[in-house]
Amino acid sequence: MGTRNITRRESALHSELEALRWAMENMLQHSTCQSFGTDLPQPVIQENNTEEPQVLSLGNICLLDGSWTSAAHFSGCGWVWMDSGGNIQLMGTRNITRRESALHSELEALRWAMENMLQHSTCQSFGTDCKDLIATIKEPHAWPSFATELERMETLQICLPDFSITHVPRARNQISDFLAKTARSFHRELFFIGCSISVWLPRPLLA
């Protein structure tokens, strides 16, 4: 009986991962290729509201996003690292026990992205469509309720001396947003880092 239950769980997980893979492939085909194609104008990235927008390339940057709802069991994190040519080199998606708020989830996504850039690349530039996230990083003393999270960020920034974070329009952050939302809505624990989505390695099921 126990073996049959595990087999059914494994089958259900396989179906869920196949659906996720299919959705990711379609997302990358319709969003990645189009968003970073040469026929589209370069994205507008701005440091803050007081400066004039600058037209910059999305090359050699790690785009990230967090996903949160009050009803979900998980918060989701997603990031995509692109090299100086604008090509996706690495991506990550994971879910964690739901954080206190949407901004807490955004901070968690940034922390995870920073840790992975330290481990896997030389990239020190990060992009987000969450302006409050940028504000907490640039003015940590104005956000006392996030003191614990921001202390961890400061420690990571010591290891990233050229760290920068910029605002990216939501339309240009669709892949990270999709990864974060997918992880948040996934019904099981999910943790994936890879160059592509051809292989998904779920953590072993408990008997």
TIGURO-912366 format. One record per atom (N, C-alpha, C, CB): residue in one letter; x, y, z. Coordinates in steps of 0.1 Angstrom, whole numbers, plus 5000, padded with zeros to 4 digits. Glycine has a CB too. Layout:
<rs>
aXYZ...
</rs>
This chain:
<rs>
m500849885000m500050005000m500950125000m499150005012g501950125008g502850245009g503550264996g503850225020t504050154989t504750164977t503750224966t505250024972r502550184966r501550234957r501350384958r500250154958n501250424971n501050574973n502250654968n500850594988i503450604971i504650674966i504750674951i505950604972t504350564945t504250564930t503350664925t503950424925r502150674931r501150774926r501750914928r499850754934r502350944940r502951074942r504051104932r503551084956e504851004929e505951034919e505351064905e506850914918s504250984902s503551014889s502951154888s502450904887a502351194899a501751324900a502851434899a500951344913l503951414906l505051504905l505651514891l506151464915h505751404884h506251404871h505351474861h506451254866s504051464863s503051534855s503151684857s501651484857e503351714870e503351864873e504651924868e503351874889l505751854869l507051904863l506951914848l508151814868e506351814842e506151824827e505351944823e505551694822a504351974830a503452094827a504252214830a502252094836l505052224840l505952334843l506952354832l506652314857r507552244828r508552254817r507952304804r509252114814w506752264801w506052304789w505752454790w504752224787a505352504801a505052644803a506252724802a504352664817m507352674808m508652754807m509152764793m509652684816e509052654785e509552654772e508752754763e509452514765n507452754765n506652854758n506952994763n505152824760m507153014776m507553144781m508753194775m507653144796l509753114774l511053144769l510953174754l512153044771q510153094746q510053114732q509353244729q509352994726h508253274736h507453394733h507953524740h506053364736s508653504751s509153624758s510553654757s508753604773t511453544760t512853564759t513353614746t513553444763c512953534735c513453564722c512953704717c513053454712q511753734720q511153854716q511753974724q509653854717s511853954737s512254064746s513654114743s512054024760f514554014740f515954044738f516354034723f516753954746g515354044714g515654034700g516154174695g514454004692t516854174684t517454294679t516454384673t518554264669d515254334670d514254424664d513454504674d513254334656l513754494687l513054574697l514054674703l512554474708p513454784707p514354894713p514954844726p513555024715q516054904730q516654874742q515854914754q518054944743p515854844765p514954874777p515454994784p514954754786v514455064790v514755174798v514955134813v513655284797i516155164818i516455134832i516855264839i517655024833q516155284851q516455404858q516855374872q515355504857e517755454877e518255434891e517255474901e519555514893n516555584899n515555624909n514655734902n516155684922n513655784909n512755874902n513256014900n511555884911t514356054906t514856184904t515756204892t515556224917e516256094887e517156104875e516456074862e518256004877e516956134852e516456114839e516655964835e517056204828p515655904828p515855764824p517055754814p514555714817q517755644816q518855614807q518555484799q520155584815v518955484787v518855374778v520055284779v518555414763l519955164785l521055084788l520754944783l521355074803s521854864781s521654724777s521454644789s522954674770l520654534788l520454444799l521554344800l519154374797g522654364793g523754264793g524454264806g524754294782n524954144810n525754124823n524954184835n527054194822i523854134837i522954174848i522154054852i522054294844c521854054865c520953954871c519654014874c521653884884l518653974867l517254024869l516553934879l516454034856l515853984888l515253904899l513853954902l516053904911d513053864909d511753894913d511353804924d510753884901g510453854933g509853774943g508353774941g510153824957s507653664946s506253654944s505653614958s505853554934w504553684961w503853664975w502453694974w504553754985t501653604980t500253634983t499953584997t499253564972s498953655003s498653625017s498053485018s497653725022a497453425008a496853295008a497753175005a495653294999a498853204998a499753094994a500553035005a500653144983h500952915004h501752845015h503252895013h501652695014f503652925000f505052954997f505153094992f505552854987s506353154994s506753264986s507653214975s507553374995g507753284964g508553244953g509653334950g507653224940c510753284945c511953364941c512353314927c513153354951g512753414919g513253384906g514253484901g512153374896w515253434894w516253524888w516853464875w517453544898v517353554867v517953524854v519253604853v516953544842w520353534850w521553604848w521853604833w522753544856m522153724827m522453744813m523853794812m521453834806d524653744802d525953794800d526053924792d526853684793s527253974789s527354104783s526754104769s528854134782g526453984763g525853974750g524353964751g526353864742g523753974763g522353964765g521853824764g521654044755n522753724765n522353584764n522153524778n523353494757i521053444780i520853384793i521853284796i519353334794q522553294807q523553204811q523153114822q524853274815l522253164831l521853084843l520553144848l522953084854m519753054854m518553094860m518253014872m517353074850g517453064881g517152994893g515653024897g518053044904t515052924903t513752934908t513552854921t512652894898r512952904931r512752824943r511552884951r514052834952n511052794960n509952844969n510452824983n508652774966i509952914992i510252915006i508952935014i511353025009t509052895026t507852925035t507453075034t508052885049r506153095032r505653235030r506253335040r504153235030r506853445034r507453545042r506353645047r508453625035e506653735055e505753825062e504953915052e506353905072s505653955041s505054045032s505654035018s505254195037a505154105008a505654094995a507054154995a504754174985l507354255002l508654315002l509754225009l508654445009h509254145019h510154045025h510553945014h509453975037s509653905006s509853804995s510853864985s508553764989e510653994982e511554054972e513054064978e511154204969l513154094991l514454094997l515053954997l514354145011e514253854999e514753714999e515253674985e513653615004a514453724975a514853694961a516253764958a513753744951l516453884962l517653954960l518853884967l517554094964r518553844980r519653784987r520053654980r519153755001w519153574976w519453444969w520153474956w518153364967a519753574948a520353604936a521853654938a519653714928m522053734949m523453774952m524353664955m523353874963e523753564963e524553454967e524953364955e523753364977n524053354946n524353274934n525253344924n523053244927m525253474923m526153544915m527553534921m525753694913l527653544934l528953524941l529553384938l528853544956q528653284937q529153154935q529353114920q528153054941h528553174911h528553124898h529053224887h527253074894s529253344891s529653444880s530353564887s528353494873t530753654878t531353784883t530453894883t532653814875c529153874880c528153974878c527854044892c526853914872q527854174892q527554244904q526354344902q528754314909s525754344890s524654434887s523354354888s524854494873f522354414895f521054354897f519954444892f520854304911g518854384887g517754454882g516454404888g517654454867t515554494892t514254464898t513154554893t514354454913d511954514893d510854604890d510154654903d509854534881c510754624914c510254674927c510954794932c510254554938k510354904932k511055034936k511255034951k510255154932d510354974959d510554964973d511754884977d509354914980l512054784969l513254704972l514554784970l513354574963i514554864960i515754954958i515855054969i515555024944a514655104974a514755204985a515255144998a513255254987t514855015001t515354955013t516854935013t514654825015i517454905001i518854884999i519655015000i519154814986k519055114994k519755244994k519655325007k519355324982e518555305014e518255375027e517855275037e517155485025p518655185041p518255085051p517755135064p519454995053h518255245069h517855305082h516455355082h518855415086a515855375070a514455415069a513555305069a514355495056w514055185070w513155065070w513554975082w513354985057p513255015095p513654945106p513054805108p513355025119s511854785102s511254655103s511954545095s509754665099f512854595086f513554495078f515054495082f513454535063a515354535094a516754545099a517554405097a516754585113t516854295101t517554165101t517954135086t516654065107e516954145077e517254115063e518254205057e515954125055l518254335061l519154435055l520654415060l518754575058e520754365072e522054335078e522754225069e521954285092r521954125065r522454015057r522854075043r521353905055m522054165038m522454225025m523754305026m521354325021e523954375037e525154445039e526354355039e525154535052t526254245045t527354145046t527654095032t526954025055l526654065024l526854025010l527454135001l525553975004q527054255004q527554364996q529054384998q526854494999i529554345010i531054355012i531754265003i531354315027c531154154999c531754064989c531554104975c531253924991l530654204973l530354254960l530654404959l528854224956p531954444959p532354584960p531754674949p533854594960d531454624938d530854694927d529354674926d531554664913f528754634936f527254604937f526454724932f526854564951s525454704924s524554804920s523154744917s524954884907i522154814920i520754764917i519954874910i520054724931t519354844900t518654934891t517154894889t519354954878h516354994886h514954964883h514754924869h514055084887v514054814866v513854764853v512254764851v514454624851p511754814840p510354804838p509854664839p509954864824r508654644844r508054514846r508054434833r506654524852a507754494822a507754434809a509054364805a507254524798r510154414811r511454364808r511954264819r512454474807n511054234828n511454144839n510454024839n511454214852q509953984828q508853884827q509353744830q508253884813i510653714827i511053574829i511253554844i512353554822s511953644851s512053634866s510753634873s512953744871d509853714868d508453724874d507853584872d507653834867f507953524860f507353394858f507953284867f507453354843l509253294868l509953194876l509453204891l511453204876a509353324896a508953344910a507453304912a509153494914k506653344903k505153304904k504953154903k504353374894t505753094894t505652944893t506052874905t506552894881a507152924911a507652864924a506652884935a509052924927r506153004936r505153034947r503952944946r504753174946s503452914934s502252844932s502452694931s501552884919f503752644931f504052504930f503552434943f505552484928h503052314942h502452254953h503452174962h501352154948r504652174957r505652104965r506952194966r506051964959e507852154974e509052224975e509852224962e509952174987l510252334958l510952344945l512252424946l510052414934f513252374940f514652444941f515352394928f515452404953f515552494919f516252464907f517152574902f515252444896i518452544898i519352634892i519952564880i520552674903g519952634869g520552564857g520652664845g519652444853c521252614835c521352694823c520152694814c522552644815s519352594815s518152574807s517152504816s518452494794i515952474810i514852404817i514652264812i513652484816s515652214805s515452074799s515451964810s516552044789v516051994821v516051894832v515651954845v517451834833w514651904852w514251944865w514551844875w512751984865l515251884886l515651784896l514951814909l517151794897p513751764911p513051784923p513751714935p511551734922r513551764946r514051694958r513351564961r514051784970p513951464966p513351334968p512051344977p514351234975l511051264973l509851264981l510151184994l508751204973l509451225004l509551155017l508551035017l509251245029a508950925022a508050805022a507050825032a508850675025
</rs>
